[in-house]
Amino acid sequence: MPLIVVTTSPRVAPGLLSRRAWQVLEDGPVRTGSADHPHLPYLADAGIAVEVVTPDPAALVRQAREETVVWLEADEALMRSIGYAAVALEDPPVIEVVPGSYDLPGARLLDLVAVMDRLRTGCPWDAGQTHESLVPYLLEEAYEVLETIEEGDYAALREELGDLLLQVVFHARVAHDRAGGFDIDDVAEGIVSKLVRRHPHVFADTRVEGAEEVSDNWETIKAAERAAKNGGDSGSVLDGVPMGQPALSLAAQLLRRAERAGAPPVLPAEPAAGDLGARLFELVRQAHAAGLDPEAELRATARLYRDRVRAWETGGASDDA
């Protein structure tokens, strides 16, 4: 006779179980070690009796030699104890694990939302944060992600992306506490709707020939969205450009947007060439024309300079010694 362990995911709504799990539970008898297991009310509605007992791995495996025993949920420690108890017997029972529900991709995001809710209500520091106080951390985490990508440190990228994701969830939780605010589901709904709307070649019947046509459609859809927001006025192609970003990337983004709108490469009202800002802007224009990212180019040069200074410091220390 087997000992059947039915496992479930806490990230899937209770009551949603696989066909095999329902069959096993209906055959019973069913035991569990948790009196507040979220599936108990749904099993009761289905007429399945579940006995709540203190987990006793040795007793479970002994009984499973005589009859089928179904255990609802077992953590890693209990499964390990059941395994030890089984191998200690001369004639151990068959132990079968039946997954009742599975995590879908992205399910662990629910854990992050739950942890953030707990922190917001249980930690004085987290509870005291505002959108404004979190800005430095948002910028810091974004730059740390950028640094791991530039250095090719993909092992560290996973952790840094997690830190950045926390900032998004944190801001959404702060917004939830405001009267008339929003929550993380509203944030996700907004970006999902935007992505679907701007990819009609994926989610509708629009046909495209390549990435360039995708980009053109994207800009056309964005212009329509601006017009809808402004009562029919499509506004400027530069609307939405964040002016607080680093100056090199700001200039590059302005040039990209202006080019898409058909603006001439040089405008008559631009500052005189002798102005330092104008000369820097012209360098950005040249980088844009060459298909280069001026921010990335300068950062690469800065990293090279950093390495050379460090090498000089090391060599200088050796000479002094």
C-alpha positions in Angstrom: 0.0 0.0 0.0 1.3 3.5 -0.7 1.7 6.6 1.3 0.5 9.4 -1.0 1.5 13.0 -0.3 -0.5 15.6 -2.0 1.3 18.9 -2.4 -0.2 22.3 -3.2 1.1 25.7 -4.1 0.2 28.6 -1.7 0.3 30.9 -4.8 -2.6 29.2 -6.5 -6.2 29.8 -5.3 -7.3 27.1 -2.8 -9.7 24.6 -4.3 -8.0 24.5 -7.6 -6.4 21.0 -7.8 -5.3 18.6 -10.4 -7.6 15.8 -11.5 -5.2 13.2 -10.0 -5.1 15.1 -6.7 -8.9 15.1 -6.4 -9.0 11.4 -7.2 -6.5 10.6 -4.5 -8.2 12.8 -1.9 -11.6 11.3 -2.7 -10.3 7.8 -2.1 -8.8 8.8 1.3 -8.5 8.6 4.1 -6.9 12.0 4.3 -4.8 13.5 7.1 -3.0 16.8 7.5 -0.9 18.5 10.1 -2.4 21.9 9.6 -5.8 22.8 11.0 -5.9 26.0 9.0 -4.8 24.5 5.6 -6.5 26.7 3.0 -7.9 23.7 1.1 -9.9 22.3 4.0 -13.1 24.3 3.4 -13.1 23.3 -0.2 -12.5 19.6 0.6 -15.3 19.8 3.1 -17.7 21.2 0.5 -16.8 18.2 -1.7 -17.6 15.8 1.1 -14.0 14.8 1.8 -13.2 14.4 5.4 -9.7 15.4 6.6 -8.3 14.4 9.9 -6.0 16.9 11.5 -3.2 15.1 13.4 0.2 15.8 14.8 2.7 14.6 12.1 4.3 11.2 13.0 6.4 10.0 10.1 7.1 6.6 11.6 3.4 5.9 12.3 2.5 7.1 8.8 4.9 4.7 7.0 3.9 1.8 9.3 0.2 2.4 8.6 0.9 2.8 4.9 2.2 -0.8 4.8 -1.4 -2.0 5.7 -3.6 0.6 3.9 -3.4 3.6 1.6 -2.7 6.7 3.5 -3.1 10.2 2.0 -1.3 13.1 3.6 -2.2 16.6 2.6 0.9 18.8 2.3 4.3 18.1 3.6 7.2 20.5 3.9 10.8 19.5 3.2 11.6 18.5 6.8 8.6 16.3 7.1 9.3 14.6 3.7 12.9 13.9 4.8 11.6 12.4 8.1 9.2 10.2 6.2 12.0 9.0 4.0 14.2 8.2 6.9 11.3 6.3 8.6 10.6 4.3 5.5 14.2 3.2 4.8 14.4 2.0 8.4 11.7 -0.6 7.7 12.5 -4.0 6.2 9.4 -3.7 4.0 8.9 0.0 3.4 5.7 1.2 1.6 5.7 3.0 -1.7 5.8 6.7 -1.2 4.1 8.8 -4.0 4.0 12.5 -4.3 1.0 13.9 -6.2 1.3 17.6 -7.1 -2.1 19.1 -6.5 -1.3 22.5 -8.0 1.7 24.1 -9.7 3.2 27.6 -9.6 2.6 29.5 -12.9 5.5 31.7 -14.2 5.7 34.8 -12.2 4.0 33.2 -9.1 6.8 34.2 -6.8 5.9 37.8 -7.4 2.9 37.2 -5.1 5.4 36.3 -2.4 7.2 39.7 -2.9 3.9 41.5 -2.7 3.0 39.7 0.5 6.4 40.4 2.1 6.1 44.1 1.1 2.7 44.3 2.8 4.2 42.7 5.9 7.1 45.1 6.0 4.9 48.2 5.4 2.8 47.3 8.4 5.4 45.7 10.7 8.7 47.6 10.1 8.9 51.3 11.4 11.4 52.2 8.6 9.4 50.7 5.8 6.2 52.2 7.2 7.7 55.7 7.2 8.9 55.8 3.6 7.3 58.0 0.9 7.7 58.2 -2.9 10.1 61.1 -2.3 12.2 59.4 0.3 12.6 56.3 -1.9 13.9 58.2 -5.0 17.6 57.9 -4.1 17.2 54.1 -3.7 15.4 53.8 -7.0 18.2 55.6 -8.8 20.9 53.7 -6.9 19.4 50.3 -7.7 18.9 51.2 -11.4 22.6 52.2 -11.7 23.7 49.0 -10.0 21.7 47.0 -12.6 23.4 49.1 -15.3 26.8 48.4 -13.8 26.4 44.6 -13.7 25.3 44.6 -17.4 28.2 46.8 -18.4 30.6 44.5 -16.6 29.0 41.4 -17.9 28.4 40.2 -14.3 25.3 38.2 -15.1 25.5 36.2 -11.8 25.1 39.5 -9.9 22.4 40.8 -12.4 19.8 38.5 -10.8 20.2 40.0 -7.4 20.4 43.6 -8.7 17.2 43.1 -10.7 15.5 41.9 -7.5 16.6 45.0 -5.7 15.2 47.1 -8.5 12.0 45.1 -8.6 11.6 45.8 -4.9 11.6 49.5 -5.6 8.7 49.1 -8.0 6.7 47.0 -5.5 7.6 49.4 -2.7 6.3 52.5 -4.6 3.1 50.7 -5.5 2.6 49.8 -1.8 3.2 53.4 -0.8 0.6 54.5 -3.4 -1.9 52.0 -2.1 -1.8 53.7 1.3 -2.8 57.1 -0.2 -6.5 58.0 -0.6 -7.4 57.4 -4.2 -4.1 55.7 -4.8 -3.3 52.6 -6.8 -1.7 49.2 -6.1 0.7 46.8 -7.8 -2.2 45.2 -9.8 -3.1 48.6 -11.3 0.6 49.0 -12.2 0.7 45.6 -13.9 -2.6 46.2 -15.6 -1.4 49.5 -17.0 1.8 48.1 -18.5 0.0 44.9 -19.8 -2.6 47.1 -21.6 0.1 49.3 -23.1 2.2 46.4 -24.3 -0.8 44.7 -25.9 -2.0 48.0 -27.5 1.5 48.8 -28.9 2.1 45.3 -30.3 -0.9 44.8 -32.7 1.4 42.6 -34.8 1.5 40.1 -31.9 -1.9 40.5 -30.2 -4.0 41.6 -33.3 -4.0 41.0 -37.0 -1.5 43.8 -38.0 1.3 42.5 -40.3 4.8 43.9 -40.2 7.9 43.1 -42.3 10.6 43.8 -39.6 11.8 45.6 -36.5 11.8 49.0 -38.2 8.1 48.8 -39.1 7.4 47.7 -35.5 9.2 50.9 -34.3 7.2 53.0 -36.7 3.9 51.5 -35.5 5.0 52.1 -31.9 5.5 55.8 -32.5 2.2 56.1 -34.4 0.3 54.4 -31.6 2.1 56.6 -29.0 1.0 59.7 -30.9 -2.6 58.5 -30.9 -2.4 57.9 -27.2 -1.1 61.5 -26.6 -3.9 62.9 -28.7 -6.5 60.9 -26.7 -5.1 62.3 -23.5 -5.0 65.9 -24.8 -8.4 66.0 -26.3 -7.3 65.5 -29.9 -4.1 67.4 -29.6 -1.2 65.1 -30.3 1.2 67.5 -28.5 4.9 67.4 -29.0 7.0 64.4 -29.8 9.2 65.5 -26.9 6.4 65.1 -24.4 7.3 62.5 -21.8 11.1 62.9 -22.1 12.3 63.0 -18.5 14.4 66.1 -18.2 16.0 64.9 -14.9 18.0 62.1 -16.5 21.8 62.5 -17.0 22.6 65.2 -19.6 24.2 62.9 -22.2 21.3 60.5 -22.3 18.9 63.4 -22.2 20.4 65.1 -25.2 20.5 61.7 -27.1 16.8 61.0 -26.3 15.8 64.5 -27.5 17.7 64.0 -30.7 16.1 60.6 -31.3 12.6 62.0 -30.7 13.2 65.0 -32.9 14.6 62.9 -35.7 11.5 60.7 -35.6 9.4 63.9 -36.0 11.4 64.9 -39.0 13.1 67.8 -37.4 16.3 69.0 -39.3 19.7 67.9 -37.9 20.5 71.5 -36.9 17.9 74.1 -35.8 18.5 77.8 -36.5 17.9 78.9 -32.8 20.5 76.5 -31.3 23.3 78.1 -29.1 26.5 79.5 -30.6 29.2 76.9 -31.3 31.5 78.5 -28.7 29.2 77.6 -25.9 30.4 74.6 -23.9 26.9 73.1 -23.7 26.5 73.5 -27.4 29.8 71.8 -28.1 28.8 68.9 -25.8 25.5 68.7 -27.5 27.2 68.6 -30.9 29.3 65.7 -29.7 26.1 63.9 -28.8 24.7 64.7 -32.2 27.7 63.1 -33.8 27.4 60.0 -31.7 23.8 59.7 -32.6 24.6 60.0 -36.3 27.2 57.3 -35.9 24.7 55.0 -34.1 26.5 55.3 -30.8 25.1 55.8 -27.3 27.1 58.8 -25.9 26.3 57.9 -22.3 27.6 54.3 -22.7 30.6 55.6 -24.7 31.6 58.0 -21.9 30.9 55.5 -19.2 33.2 53.0 -21.0 36.0 55.6 -21.2 35.4 56.5 -17.5 35.8 52.9 -16.5 39.0 52.6 -18.5 40.3 55.8 -16.8 39.3 54.3 -13.4 41.3 51.1 -14.2 44.3 53.1 -15.3 44.3 55.3 -12.1 44.1 52.1 -10.0 47.0 50.6 -11.9 49.0 53.8 -11.4 48.2 53.8 -7.7 49.4 50.2 -7.4 52.5 50.9 -9.4 53.2 54.0 -7.3 52.8 52.1 -4.1 55.3 49.5 -5.3 57.8 52.2 -6.3 57.5 53.9 -2.9 58.1 50.6 -1.1 
